Structure formats: C-alpha cells, structure tokens
Amino acid sequence: MAPAGKALGFYNEANDWFCNAGMPSDITIVVDGVNFHLHKFPLLSRCGKIEKLIKQTQNNDKGTCTISLEEIPGGTNAFLVAAKFCYGVPVELTPRNTVMVYCLADYLEMIEEYGDDNLFSKVESYFHKAVLKNWKDCMVVLRSCETVVTRANNLHIISKCLNAISTMVCTDPSLFGWPMMMYGRLQSPGGSILWNGINTGARIKSSESDWWFEDVSHLSVDLFQRLIKIMKSKGILPEKLTGAIMYYSGKCVHGLGRWQGGRITKTRTNVSFGMKTDIVDQRILLESIVELLPETKGKSVCRFLLGLLRVALILGVSDKCRESLERRIGIQLEHATLDGLMIPSYSDSDTLYNTDCVERMISCFLTSELMGGMLSSSSFDLNTSPLAIPLRNVSKLVDGYMAEIASDVNLKPEKLYSLAEALPGSSRPLDDGLYRALDIYFEAHPWLPEKEKERLCNIIDCQKLSVDACAHATQNKRFPLRVVLQVLFVEQMHMKAALAAIAPQGSTDTGAGSNMALMRENQVLRVGMERMMVRVGELEEEFNKMRQEMVRMSQTHSSFGSPRFLAKTLGVCKLLARVSDAHRGVESNGSATPRPSTDRLRTSDHSEHRKSSSIFS
C-alpha cells in the first residue's frame, strides 16, 4: 500500500523502476536490461508466468528473487503497463497500445485463471468492441502488428483486422463514422472536406471507390498481400483490386512512377536502389504484386504492366514472373502505346531495345482466346469484322515500333524480318508502315548487301502500297532496282484499271462544269504519268549501263554468258518495254478520256494513313 495521503504510482531512477507501495521490494524483474523493483503478491495474483518462474527460482526461500524476462512483447513500456494493472493502477487502452498489451497479456498468462477481469480479457473485449468497428483503429492496429507478427497471428489479431477492413470496403463508408481515412484528407460521410471537424462545403476530388487506397498502401507487403486475397474471396470487383495494387506499387516499387503516368507518388523507403539487399527486396515485392494482380484490361492497366515489366527486367525477376507479365500485356496489346513498347535491352545485347520481349508479346496476342478464334475463322474479314479493330491497332503499333528501332545501327536484319513476320499479312490493310520501316532501316544501314535488302523487301506486298507510297518508292534510290520495278509495274496496272473504270462514266457526263473538273483532274494524272516516266527513263539508263558493264565483264568471265543470266536479263528488258508501252497507250488516250478525282483510287480504309503521307513527299 502507498503511504497515507500519497497515491500509488511508479517512478524511475536511472535504470531502475520503483513502486511507492510503502513496503520494501521483494522481487526484481529484469526486462531488456531495465530493473523493476516490485512485490510478489500483486504479480502472483495476476501473472501465471511469473508465478511459475518464482517457483523455479532457487533463492525463493530467502524471501527475495530476481527474474529475467527475455523477448517480452513490447519491451519495457509494455511491461510497465502490465505492472500498473497488477497494482490496480488504471490503465488506458488505445488503438496504438492494443497489440502490445494484447501480446504481453498472453505472454505473461494474465488470464481469468489468475484473477477475474484480468488484463487479457480486458484488452480482448476492447479489441472486439472498439477497434474492429472503426476503420482508423484497424489500420493503426495492423501497423502495430508488423513488429510482433508471429504472436499477433497466433492471437488472430491480424486476420480479424483484415476481415473487418475488407468488410468495410464492401460497405457504405458512411456507416463506420468519420473521418474515415487515416492518412488521407478528412471527410464527412457526405464527401465534404473538413477543417477541424467543420464542413467547408468543398467536395473531395477522389472517387468513392478508391478512398481506401491510400491507407492500405502503408501496410507491409505481407499484410497487403493477405488483405487483397481476403478481398478476392469476398467478391470485391477485380477493377477495384487492380486499382489498389497499382496505387500500392506506385508507392513501393522503385522507378515505376516514371512509366506508370498519371499521379506520381513518392516511394516510402529511402534505401539506395543500388544496394544488393534492397534489390532482393524489390524483386520479392514485384513478384508478389504480379501474383496478386487480377486479370483486368484497359489502357491504364496495360501502361502499368509495361512499367512493371521494365522494372522486372532490371531486377532480374524469375522467368515465371516475366512470362506472366508478357502474357498479361500480350492479351491486351491493342491498348499499348508506342513509348510503352520501347523497352531498353538490359542484357549484354548490342541492340538498344528488347525486340525479343515485344515479339513474345505479339505471340501471346495472336494466341489469346479472342484473336485465336477470330484468325482461325474462315469467315473472318479484316474490312467488315468488328473484332478486326484490335488486330489493326496492333499491326499499326508494330509497324511504328519497327520504324522506331530501325535506326539502331546494331539491329540485325533477322530481327526486323522476324518482327514483320510475327503478324499475319491479313492484319495490315496497307503495307505503308512496313515500307517506312524498311526505308529508315536502309538509310541507317547503307552497308547492307543488295541481296539482304531484297530479302527484307519480300515482307512488303507491293499490291498493298498506297498511291503516295508508290510515288515515293519509284523515286527511292535506297531500295533495290528489282523492287522499284515491281512498284512501277503495280502502279501502272492500278492506273490502267482506274482509267478503264472511269471511261464509261466519262461518256455519260454531259454537264459543262463536270467536264471541266474532269479535264483538270486528267491533267493532274498526265503530270503524274510524266513524272513516273522520267523515273522509268532514269532506270532504263541505269539498266543500259549495267548491261554494257555486264557485256564487258562477260569477255573475261564466261559464267556471265550462261543461259540463266541471259534469260534474267531479257526478262527485265521485257518488263521495261511493257511499262513503256503502257505509258504510250495511256498518253495517247489521256487527253480524250477525262478521269474523276484521284481520291477515287483510294478506298475508305486508307483514310487513317493519310496523316503519315507527308513522309512520302
């Protein structure tokens, strides 16, 4: 008992704690090097563990004893709360000390067997009646569990808090009091921003579905992972879970914010990214996040996955994690952007970009459930099928990617060829994108052999080049002569077909205004033909020079006189002769047969390529 007129209390001197009970201490409890000079009777009446330890102490018969408590939950602060409770001093339970007191009461065996309304039952009742009904209190308790995870798991503290939180996410947040968010801005159930508890009338900007993202992002990786799994089992929408995971990753995964776009959040940890232990931790974190992600699609999700893939390649994650990311991106590749696909090569490769990764994602796109069934269907039509839009978008994306990487001087022709062949030919309404990529590649690789150029040009279907692309190709000296001749022949055939189609229409048009317009457009056609024939003349001159050189070389190399070579030479000569004859036929009829606008030579499907036509001028 304390002296008369003096309340019972505890005080410390240097490294020792004392109780002013008015009697000398008969037991010393050592906790983390700190001595608590107390009395046996109050402790024995509440603590089962101390009672057992006193019985085992050899100097118990001397009247005093010293007991050392090792690995005590909460340390000296927690034991001081338990000691006060044993002496009848009022103890205030709060969300911040609930876990500490809960675990300590279990450790000291302060249960009903050693006194009614003991500390364990008291804190347990507070936990169920107060903490689990309040969002903020649950979050505080969960953060406190991170230092005593094993004991908190055994007491089911963590699982109960996670279940309570997941239930609140599924329910109207206004039912759980306000302010709801622990780390976010204060808000009332109606959604107004509060200042000192006063309604300011302003509305919060964040949507109602993501009000909990900020709070759960402060949990450890293990706790966050368990929370998401519980939410999945409760049937929370995958879109909400994906949003929470994306928000959490933006705060915890180093370097993700620069590619994720949108709101950039600062990472919580200040550990250097170059430290080996931190790289290992980041790798485990990223692999855990990938396992948690639901199968959702969308532009923001695809951008997020591409950012994760970049970081994953830097960290050297497992093949399983990398393949999972590539598959997730591949099945929604139509949502990707060109800058997202520009993934640097982090290996020992000389190339600037990881083309193998992009090629694997294209393969996943083609083998996905939607695209696989569409491409295998005999009734599939690229021009009419609504399912063809993703395929068109991907083909346009891949062509743009090839054009971007084509300037890499270390890019092998096999890589470019493999990327072009990764998509079926039916996926491209026009091959202008392929032509542009090869044009850039030939310009960046002037040393490329002519045979290699011709092999690469086989990926282009000259029949699928637009009028602008054909006009550019006929003047392009970087392309092999054989390819230019093919383009000229195709262009000539297109013009003959167009003239043949408009001839009947021209005879029925009797209006003076219509005839004037047709005559002007016919003049434009004639000018285009003249330009083309100028190029044909240049090619003929070059061919004649080549033929003269071959004749001269044949005098010293008899192999040039072989039947195969002569047949090939005569074949090219006949092709040039046919082109010249076609021009004469068109030129002789050009003034008498007007034609409508040259825009009729283009189908409606070509409208999306007109924006890039400037590159062919």
Secondary structure per residue as TSV (DSSP state, phi and psi in degrees):
chain	resnum	aa	ss	phi	psi
A	1	M	-	360.0	147.2
A	2	A	-	-76.7	155.8
A	3	P	-	-58.1	152.0
A	4	A	T	-58.0	135.9
A	5	G	T	79.3	3.8
A	6	K	S	-127.3	126.4
A	7	A	-	-71.5	146.4
A	8	L	-	-67.0	132.4
A	9	G	-	-159.5	174.2
A	10	F	E	-118.6	144.2
A	11	Y	E	-144.4	157.0
A	12	N	E	-121.7	149.0
A	13	E	E	-133.7	115.1
A	14	A	T	56.5	-113.1
A	15	N	T	-105.9	22.1
A	16	D	E	-129.5	146.7
A	17	W	E	-114.4	141.2
A	18	F	E	-131.9	157.4
A	19	C	E	-117.7	127.9
A	20	N	-	-83.4	58.3
A	21	A	S	-81.3	-6.4
A	22	G	S	84.4	5.1
A	23	M	S	-130.6	150.9
A	24	P	-	-68.6	148.4
A	25	S	-	-70.7	139.6
A	26	D	-	-120.8	8.3
A	27	I	E	-152.9	140.4
A	28	T	E	-120.8	122.8
A	29	I	E	-104.2	125.0
A	30	V	E	-104.5	119.7
A	31	V	E	-127.9	114.3
A	32	D	T	52.8	40.0
A	33	G	T	83.4	-1.2
A	34	V	E	-102.6	133.1
A	35	N	E	-96.5	127.2
A	36	F	E	-108.6	110.7
A	37	H	E	-90.5	101.2
A	38	L	E	-126.1	-164.0
A	39	H	-	-127.0	143.9
A	40	K	H	-65.4	-44.8
A	41	F	H	-59.4	-49.5
A	42	P	H	-61.4	-35.7
A	43	L	H	-74.2	-42.5
A	44	L	H	-64.5	-28.5
A	45	S	T	-78.9	-7.9
A	46	R	T	-127.5	-30.4
A	47	C	-	-110.5	111.5
A	48	G	H	-68.6	-35.2
A	49	K	H	-68.1	-42.2
A	50	I	H	-67.1	-35.9
A	51	E	H	-61.2	-42.9
A	52	K	H	-67.0	-38.2
A	53	L	H	-69.7	-35.7
A	54	I	H	-64.7	-39.6
A	55	K	H	-65.6	-28.7
A	56	Q	H	-85.1	-10.8
A	57	T	-	-76.0	133.1
A	58	Q	G	-71.6	-32.8
A	59	N	G	-92.7	24.6
A	60	N	G	-62.5	-31.4
A	61	D	G	-72.2	-13.4
A	62	K	G	-82.3	-10.4
A	63	G	S	99.6	-24.5
A	64	T	-	-126.1	153.1
A	65	C	E	-152.3	162.0
A	66	T	E	-126.3	128.4
A	67	I	E	-124.6	134.4
A	68	S	E	-108.3	124.5
A	69	L	E	-103.0	116.2
A	70	E	-	-104.2	147.7
A	71	E	S	52.1	44.8
A	72	I	-	-78.4	131.3
A	73	P	T	-61.5	129.3
A	74	G	T	86.0	-11.8
A	75	G	H	67.9	-149.7
A	76	T	H	-66.4	-36.3
A	77	N	H	-63.8	-41.1
A	78	A	H	-68.5	-40.3
A	79	F	H	-67.3	-33.6
A	80	L	H	-62.2	-38.2
A	81	V	H	-64.5	-42.8
A	82	A	H	-65.1	-40.0
A	83	A	H	-63.4	-43.3
A	84	K	H	-61.5	-40.9
A	85	F	H	-61.8	-39.5
A	86	C	H	-64.1	-32.5
A	87	Y	T	-87.2	1.9
A	88	G	T	84.8	10.1
A	89	V	-	-75.8	131.9
A	90	P	-	-58.0	134.0
A	91	V	-	-117.2	127.2
A	92	E	-	-94.8	123.2
A	93	L	-	-94.3	133.1
A	94	T	-	-131.9	163.0
A	95	P	T	-57.4	-28.3
A	96	R	T	-77.9	-27.0
A	97	N	T	-107.9	4.5
A	98	T	H	-61.5	-50.1
A	99	V	H	-63.4	-42.6
A	100	M	H	-61.5	-47.5
A	101	V	H	-70.7	-38.2
A	102	Y	H	-58.4	-50.8
A	103	C	H	-68.0	-37.0
A	104	L	H	-67.2	-41.0
A	105	A	H	-62.2	-36.5
A	106	D	H	-69.8	-39.7
A	107	Y	H	-65.5	-42.2
A	108	L	T	-85.3	-0.9
A	109	E	T	57.3	48.4
A	110	M	-	-89.6	70.1
A	111	I	S	-110.3	178.5
A	112	E	G	-63.5	-23.8
A	113	E	G	-62.9	-25.4
A	114	Y	G	-112.6	33.3
A	115	G	S	135.0	135.8
A	116	D	T	-68.0	149.9
A	117	D	T	50.3	48.0
A	118	N	-	-73.9	176.2
A	119	L	H	-64.4	-37.5
A	120	F	H	-63.7	-47.7
A	121	S	H	-67.0	-32.0
A	122	K	H	-67.4	-47.0
A	123	V	H	-73.0	-31.4
A	124	E	H	-65.2	-41.2
A	125	S	H	-65.7	-40.6
A	126	Y	H	-63.9	-39.5
A	127	F	H	-63.5	-43.8
A	128	H	H	-77.7	-37.1
A	129	K	H	-86.0	-25.9
A	130	A	T	-114.3	-52.7
A	131	V	G	-67.5	-50.0
A	132	L	G	-69.0	-8.1
A	133	K	G	-101.5	4.6
A	134	N	-	-131.3	127.9
A	135	W	H	-59.8	-51.0
A	136	K	H	-62.3	-41.2
A	137	D	H	-64.6	-38.1
A	138	C	H	-63.6	-41.0
A	139	M	H	-65.0	-41.0
A	140	V	H	-63.4	-43.9
A	141	V	H	-63.9	-41.7
A	142	L	H	-62.3	-41.6
A	143	R	H	-63.9	-33.7
A	144	S	H	-71.7	-23.1
A	145	C	G	-74.9	-13.8
A	146	E	G	-65.7	-21.0
A	147	T	G	-92.9	-15.7
A	148	V	S	-133.4	53.5
A	149	V	H	-63.1	-44.2
A	150	T	H	-62.0	-50.5
A	151	R	H	-69.0	-35.7
A	152	A	H	-67.0	-33.5
A	153	N	H	-67.2	-42.1
A	154	N	H	-63.0	-31.3
A	155	L	T	-89.3	1.3
A	156	H	T	61.8	25.6
A	157	I	H	-68.5	-45.9
A	158	I	H	-66.5	-47.7
A	159	S	H	-62.4	-38.2
A	160	K	H	-68.1	-39.7
A	161	C	H	-66.7	-42.9
A	162	L	H	-64.6	-39.6
A	163	N	H	-64.2	-41.3
A	164	A	H	-64.1	-41.1
A	165	I	H	-66.0	-44.9
A	166	S	H	-63.6	-33.5
A	167	T	H	-67.0	-41.2
A	168	M	H	-66.1	-33.8
A	169	V	H	-64.8	-34.7
A	170	C	H	-79.0	-10.6
A	171	T	S	-113.6	162.0
A	172	D	-	-57.5	119.7
A	173	P	G	-63.7	-21.4
A	174	S	G	-69.4	-13.9
A	175	L	G	-77.9	-12.5
A	176	F	G	-108.4	19.1
A	177	G	-	82.4	172.7
A	178	W	S	-144.0	158.4
A	179	P	-	-72.7	141.1
A	180	M	-	-74.4	-54.0
A	181	M	-	-74.0	141.4
A	182	M	S	-86.5	-40.1
A	183	Y	S	-108.2	-15.2
A	184	G	S	-86.0	-169.3
A	185	R	-	-77.6	148.6
A	186	L	-	-65.0	140.1
A	187	Q	B	-147.3	149.6
A	188	S	-	-90.8	169.7
A	189	P	T	-57.9	-27.6
A	190	G	T	-80.1	-8.3
A	191	G	-	98.6	5.6
A	192	S	E	-83.4	148.8
A	193	I	E	-79.5	137.3
A	194	L	E	-110.9	146.5
A	195	W	E	-128.9	114.1
A	196	N	T	54.9	35.5
A	197	G	T	81.0	2.8
A	198	I	E	-102.2	134.1
A	199	N	E	-70.3	121.8
A	200	T	E	-90.3	-11.5
A	201	G	E	87.8	-12.8
A	202	A	E	-78.1	152.3
A	203	R	E	-104.7	144.2
A	204	I	-	-72.1	147.8
A	205	K	S	-83.7	-30.7
A	206	S	S	-73.1	147.2
A	207	S	-	-72.4	161.0
A	208	E	G	-66.9	-27.0
A	209	S	G	-73.5	-19.3
A	210	D	G	-114.7	21.4
A	211	W	T	-66.1	-21.0
A	212	W	T	-96.7	-4.2
A	213	F	H	-60.0	-45.0
A	214	E	H	-63.4	-43.4
A	215	D	H	-65.6	-46.5
A	216	V	H	-70.9	-17.9
A	217	S	T	-71.1	-10.8
A	218	H	T	-91.3	0.4
A	219	L	S	-80.0	158.9
A	220	S	-	-69.6	166.5
A	221	V	H	-60.1	-44.1
A	222	D	H	-63.8	-44.3
A	223	L	H	-68.2	-40.3
A	224	F	H	-63.5	-40.5
A	225	Q	H	-63.1	-43.6
A	226	R	H	-65.5	-37.3
A	227	L	H	-64.1	-45.3
A	228	I	H	-63.6	-39.0
A	229	K	H	-64.7	-39.5
A	230	I	H	-66.1	-40.6
A	231	M	H	-63.6	-37.4
A	232	K	H	-61.3	-43.5
A	233	S	H	-65.6	-25.0
A	234	K	T	-87.2	-1.8
A	235	G	T	84.2	22.1
A	236	I	-	-66.8	141.6
A	237	L	-	-55.4	136.9
A	238	P	H	-58.8	-31.4
A	239	E	H	-63.6	-39.0
A	240	K	H	-67.2	-42.2
A	241	L	H	-64.2	-41.0
A	242	T	H	-62.4	-41.6
A	243	G	H	-61.3	-41.9
A	244	A	H	-65.7	-40.3
A	245	I	H	-66.7	-40.6
A	246	M	H	-63.2	-41.0
A	247	Y	H	-65.6	-43.6
A	248	Y	H	-63.6	-42.1
A	249	S	H	-64.9	-38.5
A	250	G	H	-61.6	-25.4
A	251	K	H	-93.3	-23.0
A	252	C	H	-111.8	-26.0
A	253	V	S	-92.0	121.1
A	254	H	T	-64.1	135.4
A	255	G	T	77.0	1.4
A	256	L	-	-76.4	-31.6
A	257	G	H	-60.7	-31.4
A	258	R	H	-68.7	-22.8
A	259	W	H	-107.4	-18.7
A	260	Q	H	-73.5	-30.2
A	261	G	-	76.0	175.9
A	262	G	S	70.7	-141.7
A	263	R	S	-75.4	120.6
A	264	I	-	-93.9	126.2
A	265	T	-	-113.4	148.9
A	266	K	-	-84.0	138.7
A	267	T	-	-69.3	150.7
A	268	R	S	-77.0	-37.0
A	269	T	-	-84.7	148.6
A	270	N	-	-108.3	10.3
A	271	V	S	-68.5	140.4
A	272	S	-	-63.2	135.8
A	273	F	T	-68.7	-19.5
A	274	G	T	-82.9	-9.5
A	275	M	S	-72.3	139.4
A	276	K	H	-62.8	-42.9
A	277	T	H	-63.9	-36.3
A	278	D	H	-69.8	-35.8
A	279	I	H	-62.7	-41.7
A	280	V	H	-63.4	-44.1
A	281	D	H	-62.9	-41.8
A	282	Q	H	-65.3	-36.9
A	283	R	H	-64.5	-45.1
A	284	I	H	-63.5	-41.0
A	285	L	H	-60.4	-47.4
A	286	L	H	-66.1	-40.8
A	287	E	H	-64.3	-36.1
A	288	S	H	-66.7	-39.7
A	289	I	H	-64.5	-41.8
A	290	V	H	-63.8	-38.0
A	291	E	H	-66.0	-31.3
A	292	L	H	-78.2	-27.3
A	293	L	-	-60.7	127.6
A	294	P	-	-73.6	168.5
A	295	E	S	-85.1	85.2
A	296	T	-	-119.3	158.3
A	297	K	-	-127.4	162.3
A	298	G	S	146.5	163.6
A	299	K	H	-63.3	-44.8
A	300	S	H	-66.9	-37.9
A	301	V	H	-66.2	-42.9
A	302	C	H	-64.5	-40.8
A	303	R	H	-63.1	-39.7
A	304	F	H	-64.4	-43.6
A	305	L	H	-64.7	-39.0
A	306	L	H	-65.4	-37.2
A	307	G	H	-65.1	-41.5
A	308	L	H	-61.4	-39.4
A	309	L	H	-64.4	-40.7
A	310	R	H	-59.0	-49.6
A	311	V	H	-64.8	-37.8
A	312	A	H	-62.0	-40.4
A	313	L	H	-67.8	-32.7
A	314	I	H	-68.1	-43.0
A	315	L	H	-77.6	-16.6
A	316	G	T	71.8	51.4
A	317	V	-	-68.6	173.7
A	318	S	-	-67.0	158.4
A	319	D	H	-61.7	-34.1
A	320	K	H	-63.1	-43.5
A	321	C	H	-66.7	-44.1
A	322	R	H	-63.4	-44.2
A	323	E	H	-64.4	-36.4
A	324	S	H	-64.2	-42.5
A	325	L	H	-64.8	-44.4
A	326	E	H	-63.1	-38.4
A	327	R	H	-67.9	-43.2
A	328	R	H	-62.1	-39.4
A	329	I	H	-71.6	-40.4
A	330	G	H	-61.3	-40.6
A	331	I	T	-71.8	-10.2
A	332	Q	T	-131.3	36.9
A	333	L	G	-63.5	-22.2
A	334	E	G	-66.5	-17.4
A	335	H	G	-90.7	-5.9
A	336	A	-	-75.2	159.6
A	337	T	-	-114.3	162.9
A	338	L	H	-64.2	-42.5
A	339	D	H	-66.4	-28.0
A	340	G	H	-69.4	-30.9
A	341	L	H	-79.9	-13.7
A	342	M	-	-77.7	69.9
A	343	I	-	-86.8	119.4
A	344	P	B	-64.1	156.7
A	345	S	-	-90.0	112.6
A	346	Y	-	-94.7	1.3
A	347	S	S	-89.7	-165.5
A	348	D	S	-81.2	5.3
A	349	S	-	-65.0	148.2
A	350	D	S	-79.1	-18.6
A	351	T	S	-73.7	155.2
A	352	L	S	-77.5	-31.9
A	353	Y	B	-124.0	151.9
A	354	N	-	-85.3	85.9
A	355	T	H	-73.2	-28.7
A	356	D	H	-62.9	-39.9
A	357	C	H	-63.6	-44.4
A	358	V	H	-64.8	-38.8
A	359	E	H	-65.1	-37.6
A	360	R	H	-67.0	-36.6
A	361	M	H	-67.5	-36.8
A	362	I	H	-62.6	-41.2
A	363	S	H	-62.1	-40.9
A	364	C	H	-64.7	-35.9
A	365	F	H	-64.6	-43.8
A	366	L	H	-71.5	-28.1
A	367	T	T	-94.7	2.9
A	368	S	S	-65.0	163.9
A	369	E	H	-60.9	-41.7
A	370	L	H	-70.3	-53.0
A	371	M	H	-70.2	-36.8
A	372	G	H	-60.5	-43.8
A	373	G	H	-69.6	-32.6
A	374	M	H	-70.8	-45.7
A	375	L	H	-69.8	-28.4
A	376	S	H	-81.5	-9.8
A	377	S	-	-77.0	133.9
A	378	S	T	-72.4	-21.4
A	379	S	T	-92.8	8.5
A	380	F	-	-68.6	130.2
A	381	D	-	-130.7	120.9
A	382	L	T	-64.2	-25.7
A	383	N	T	-86.4	-25.3
A	384	T	T	-115.7	-25.8
A	385	S	-	-72.9	128.6
A	386	P	T	-67.0	-23.6
A	387	L	T	-75.0	-7.7
A	388	A	H	-78.3	-13.1
A	389	I	H	-61.1	-46.7
A	390	P	H	-59.1	-38.1
A	391	L	H	-65.9	-40.6
A	392	R	H	-64.0	-43.7
A	393	N	H	-61.6	-40.4
A	394	V	H	-68.6	-41.1
A	395	S	H	-63.2	-40.5
A	396	K	H	-64.8	-39.0
A	397	L	H	-65.1	-43.6
A	398	V	H	-67.0	-40.1
A	399	D	H	-62.5	-40.3
A	400	G	H	-65.4	-37.5
A	401	Y	H	-64.1	-42.3
A	402	M	H	-62.8	-39.1
A	403	A	H	-65.8	-33.5
A	404	E	H	-71.6	-40.7
A	405	I	H	-86.2	-9.0
A	406	A	T	-64.6	-25.4
A	407	S	T	-78.1	-5.0
A	408	D	-	-71.8	116.2
A	409	V	T	-67.0	-20.5
A	410	N	T	-92.7	0.3
A	411	L	-	-73.9	124.1
A	412	K	-	-77.4	148.2
A	413	P	H	-59.5	-31.8
A	414	E	H	-62.8	-35.7
A	415	K	H	-66.2	-44.6
A	416	L	H	-65.4	-41.5
A	417	Y	H	-64.0	-41.9
A	418	S	H	-64.8	-39.7
A	419	L	H	-65.6	-41.7
A	420	A	H	-65.3	-36.9
A	421	E	H	-83.1	-6.2
A	422	A	H	-66.2	-30.9
A	423	L	S	-101.4	144.9
A	424	P	-	-67.1	153.0
A	425	G	G	-61.0	-27.7
A	426	S	G	-70.0	-10.9
A	427	S	G	-78.2	-13.5
A	428	R	-	-112.2	114.7
A	429	P	S	-67.5	-30.0
A	430	L	-	-134.9	152.9
A	431	D	-	-104.5	22.0
A	432	D	H	-62.7	-36.5
A	433	G	H	-64.3	-40.0
A	434	L	H	-65.4	-40.8
A	435	Y	H	-62.0	-43.5
A	436	R	H	-62.6	-42.5
A	437	A	H	-62.6	-42.9
A	438	L	H	-67.8	-36.6
A	439	D	H	-61.3	-44.0
A	440	I	H	-65.9	-40.1
A	441	Y	H	-65.8	-43.0
A	442	F	H	-65.4	-34.9
A	443	E	H	-68.3	-37.1
A	444	A	H	-82.0	-12.6
A	445	H	-	-129.5	66.2
A	446	P	T	-65.8	-18.5
A	447	W	T	-82.7	-0.4
A	448	L	-	-64.4	132.8
A	449	P	-	-63.1	154.7
A	450	E	H	-63.5	-37.9
A	451	K	H	-64.1	-37.3
A	452	E	H	-67.5	-37.9
A	453	K	H	-62.8	-43.5
A	454	E	H	-63.9	-38.1
A	455	R	H	-65.0	-41.1
A	456	L	H	-66.4	-35.6
A	457	C	H	-68.7	-13.4
A	458	N	T	-66.0	-17.9
A	459	I	T	-75.7	-12.4
A	460	I	-	-95.1	132.7
A	461	D	-	-97.2	106.4
A	462	C	G	-59.7	-24.7
A	463	Q	G	-68.3	-18.5
A	464	K	G	-106.9	20.5
A	465	L	-	-91.6	138.8
A	466	S	-	-71.4	171.4
A	467	V	H	-61.4	-42.3
A	468	D	H	-64.4	-41.6
A	469	A	H	-65.3	-40.0
A	470	C	H	-64.1	-42.1
A	471	A	H	-62.1	-39.0
A	472	H	H	-69.8	-39.1
A	473	A	H	-66.6	-34.6
A	474	T	H	-68.1	-20.8
A	475	Q	T	-102.7	3.6
A	476	N	-	-90.3	109.7
A	477	K	T	-81.9	-6.8
A	478	R	T	-79.7	-19.4
A	479	F	S	-88.1	151.7
A	480	P	-	-60.4	151.9
A	481	L	H	-61.8	-39.3
A	482	R	H	-60.3	-40.5
A	483	V	H	-68.5	-40.6
A	484	V	H	-62.5	-40.3
A	485	L	H	-64.1	-38.9
A	486	Q	H	-62.2	-43.0
A	487	V	H	-64.3	-41.4
A	488	L	H	-61.8	-42.8
A	489	F	H	-63.8	-44.0
A	490	V	H	-63.9	-42.0
A	491	E	H	-64.0	-39.2
A	492	Q	H	-63.9	-42.1
A	493	M	H	-65.0	-38.5
A	494	H	H	-62.3	-43.0
A	495	M	H	-67.4	-39.8
A	496	K	H	-64.1	-40.0
A	497	A	H	-66.4	-38.7
A	498	A	H	-67.4	-40.7
A	499	L	H	-66.4	-39.0
A	500	A	H	-65.2	-32.5
A	501	A	H	-74.6	-30.6
A	502	I	H	-95.6	-6.7
A	503	A	H	-60.2	-48.2
A	504	P	H	-62.5	-36.5
A	505	Q	H	-66.6	-35.5
A	506	G	H	-64.0	-31.1
A	507	S	H	-74.9	-20.0
A	508	T	H	-94.2	-13.8
A	509	D	-	-82.0	112.4
A	510	T	-	-106.9	-12.9
A	511	G	-	-68.5	138.1
A	512	A	H	-64.4	-42.9
A	513	G	H	-61.2	-40.7
A	514	S	H	-65.9	-40.1
A	515	N	H	-64.3	-37.9
A	516	M	H	-63.7	-43.7
A	517	A	H	-63.8	-40.6
A	518	L	H	-67.8	-35.1
A	519	M	H	-66.9	-38.9
A	520	R	H	-64.9	-43.0
A	521	E	H	-67.5	-33.0
A	522	N	H	-65.8	-34.6
A	523	Q	H	-64.4	-39.7
A	524	V	H	-60.8	-42.2
A	525	L	H	-62.0	-42.2
A	526	R	H	-62.4	-40.5
A	527	V	H	-63.2	-41.6
A	528	G	H	-63.7	-38.7
A	529	M	H	-65.3	-39.9
A	530	E	H	-63.1	-41.6
A	531	R	H	-61.8	-40.9
A	532	M	H	-65.8	-39.1
A	533	M	H	-71.6	-27.5
A	534	V	H	-61.8	-42.8
A	535	R	H	-66.5	-37.7
A	536	V	H	-62.7	-40.7
A	537	G	H	-62.2	-41.2
A	538	E	H	-60.9	-42.6
A	539	L	H	-65.9	-38.3
A	540	E	H	-63.2	-40.5
A	541	E	H	-63.7	-43.4
A	542	E	H	-62.7	-38.8
A	543	F	H	-66.6	-40.2
A	544	N	H	-62.0	-40.3
A	545	K	H	-62.9	-43.3
A	546	M	H	-62.6	-39.0
A	547	R	H	-67.3	-40.4
A	548	Q	H	-63.7	-40.0
A	549	E	H	-66.2	-37.5
A	550	M	H	-67.5	-38.4
A	551	V	H	-63.3	-40.7
A	552	R	H	-65.5	-42.2
A	553	M	H	-69.6	-28.0
A	554	S	H	-66.5	-21.3
A	555	Q	T	-67.7	-28.4
A	556	T	T	-103.8	-17.5
A	557	H	-	-126.4	104.8
A	558	S	G	-67.4	-17.3
A	559	S	G	-64.7	-23.7
A	560	F	G	-72.1	-12.8
A	561	G	G	-91.8	12.5
A	562	S	S	-66.5	154.1
A	563	P	H	-60.3	-37.4
A	564	R	H	-62.0	-45.9
A	565	F	H	-64.3	-42.8
A	566	L	H	-64.9	-37.2
A	567	A	H	-65.9	-40.6
A	568	K	H	-64.2	-41.8
A	569	T	H	-64.3	-44.4
A	570	L	H	-64.8	-33.2
A	571	G	H	-64.1	-43.4
A	572	V	H	-65.6	-39.4
A	573	C	H	-61.2	-43.0
A	574	K	H	-63.1	-37.6
A	575	L	H	-62.5	-44.5
A	576	L	H	-63.7	-38.7
A	577	A	H	-63.7	-39.8
A	578	R	H	-64.8	-40.4
A	579	V	H	-62.1	-41.3
A	580	S	H	-66.7	-42.8
A	581	D	H	-62.6	-39.9
A	582	A	H	-63.5	-38.8
A	583	H	H	-63.8	-41.6
A	584	R	H	-63.3	-39.1
A	585	G	H	-65.3	-41.1
A	586	V	H	-69.6	-37.5
A	587	E	H	-68.1	-37.3
A	588	S	H	-70.2	-27.9
A	589	N	H	-101.5	-4.1
A	590	G	H	-65.4	-39.9
A	591	S	T	-74.7	-24.7
A	592	A	T	-92.6	-17.4
A	593	T	S	-120.3	95.3
A	594	P	-	-69.5	161.1
A	595	R	-	-133.1	152.3
A	596	P	-	-72.6	-174.2
A	597	S	-	-56.5	141.5
A	598	T	G	-65.6	-11.5
A	599	D	G	-65.1	-19.8
A	600	R	G	-70.3	-15.3
A	601	L	G	-74.2	-11.4
A	602	R	S	-109.2	138.2
A	603	T	-	-83.5	167.6
A	604	S	G	-64.6	-22.5
A	605	D	G	-69.5	-15.6
A	606	H	G	-86.2	-1.4
A	607	S	G	-62.4	-34.0
A	608	E	G	-71.6	-13.6
A	609	H	G	-97.4	-3.6
A	610	R	G	-70.6	-24.4
A	611	K	G	-63.7	-32.2
A	612	S	G	-94.5	8.3
A	613	S	G	-67.7	-18.1
A	614	S	G	-63.6	-23.2
A	615	I	G	-72.0	-17.2
A	616	F	G	-95.3	-2.9
A	617	S	-	-77.1	360.0
